[in-house]
Amino acid sequence: MSPSVIHHETNGHSNGVKKPHLDGFGTRAIHVGSEPNAETGAVIPAISLSTTYKQDGIGNHKGFEYSRSGNPNRNALEETLASIETGGAFGIAFSSGSATTATVLQSLGPNAHIISVNDVYGGTFRYMTRVAKVNQGLETTFLDLENADDETILAAIRPNTKLIWIESPTNPTLRLIDVSRITSLAHSHPSSPLVLVDNTFLSPFYASPLLQGADIVMHSLTKYVNGHSDVVMGALILPPQHAALTESLRFLQNAIGAVPSPYDCWLAQRGAKTLHLRMKAHGANALAIARALKASPHVAEVIYPGLASHPRNDLAYRSLAPHARKYVDAYIAAHPDAEGFPFGGMISFRIRGGMEQADKFLTSARLFTLAESLGGVESLAEHPAKMTHGSIPEAERALLGIGDNLVRLSVGIEEVEDLVADIEQALEAATATLSA
Ligand SMILES: Cc1ncc(COP(=O)(O)O)c(C=O)c1O
């Protein structure tokens, strides 16, 4: 086990009783799961690469036997995650976000039914429809959980509906789902399906779905939590009332074995320590860029939930995590003319023109690297129709609003003036032929 916690009640999974950590977000991110080593005094956990652990007698060990089943770095990261995903008590880490998804869906057993938000991440859609459907008879109803009324959602829940899968904001059109509404509906139904929120886009800083009644939160840690584009990893976080469910998922974590390496766990834990600072900077930079895009004659539409003009801007504000609300309120007070507030680092926009202009924009940007993925300190830009969402049939893409002129930005934490200038010059270059 990791060394004893000095000024926190531990969320480590060796203890029976789970109590929430009460310190501020940044304090938890830095201290929980990262206590000075009792023997050496090392302030930062050592990387423990050993695959196996000495036993002093058969079954007499110090909490570790074999590294797939548990190792100090993974336990430490899981403690950190359980603490920063506010309302959480248990963390379970996997070797990718996709392995996390696979493990959750496998836990539902044969012939289950689930409901999923209709524009779920493409890899999640692929696993639901081409793996779980074939291998375990999983049936998925894809619903527009943003606009469907209560009756429609309740009517979609069947006796064997075991899970509702939410992503908010959705990717890449950043539609917002009211998590509190969906969890109330789910838990009021006799089938009482679990509600899982993929909180990758907002990270534990901007949203706390467990405080909104969700049963499970999942993350692709590859994105904001690690934050430096150098680790592929995923995790589940569950609240205190789900100790038994946690145990069954932990059983699968070990049995399937899609576990992260100690080094990756160490890196992700290091990344998580600055999550609060990075997310504030991502949000402030994204808001500035969203405003610049909105002011540009070369842009037909900007989609950023923090902008006052976003149709669900009020829901964005209402759904902020408590620590994010504090930051956002202070930001609004300090920037009365901001036309919105920081709400994560993802923006999508429709450039005037079509494929040619989108392509020219993406190849003219100097600081926004043309690449898939998101959530790193460096700014990225991509073309959803041809890249991240290219596997979705064109007709379905059109229904979801993923056209040839749609560009998605993952706004990094470089100097904001440089980023705005880069966007403006790339827009000019991209649309030069249009205005000529
Ligand atoms: C929202 C979301 N969930 C899950 C995943 C899958 O995570 P990973 O790439 O770590 O397997 C991604 C990856 O892009 C994602 O964006």
The ligand as a MOL file (V3000), in Angstrom:
LIG
                    3D

  0  0  0     0  0            999 V3000
M  V30 BEGIN CTAB
M  V30 COUNTS 16 16 0 0 0
M  V30 BEGIN ATOM
M  V30 1 C -14.6340 11.2660 -24.9110 0
M  V30 2 C -13.6770 10.1360 -25.1030 0
M  V30 3 N -13.8770 8.9810 -24.4630 0
M  V30 4 C -13.0430 7.9200 -24.6200 0
M  V30 5 C -11.9550 7.9910 -25.4710 0
M  V30 6 C -11.0460 6.7880 -25.6360 0
M  V30 7 O -9.8800 6.9710 -24.9140 0
M  V30 8 P -8.4420 6.3690 -25.3370 0
M  V30 9 O -8.0430 7.0260 -26.6150 0
M  V30 10 O -7.5840 6.7210 -24.1580 0
M  V30 11 O -8.6170 4.8970 -25.5040 0
M  V30 12 C -11.7010 9.1880 -26.1550 0
M  V30 13 C -10.5350 9.2880 -27.0770 0
M  V30 14 O -10.4420 10.1850 -27.8840 0
M  V30 15 C -12.5870 10.2820 -25.9650 0
M  V30 16 O -12.3980 11.4440 -26.6150 0
M  V30 END ATOM
M  V30 BEGIN BOND
M  V30 1 1 1 2
M  V30 2 1 2 3
M  V30 3 2 2 15
M  V30 4 2 3 4
M  V30 5 1 4 5
M  V30 6 1 5 6
M  V30 7 2 5 12
M  V30 8 1 6 7
M  V30 9 1 7 8
M  V30 10 2 8 9
M  V30 11 1 8 10
M  V30 12 1 8 11
M  V30 13 1 12 13
M  V30 14 1 12 15
M  V30 15 2 13 14
M  V30 16 1 15 16
M  V30 END BOND
M  V30 END CTAB
M  END
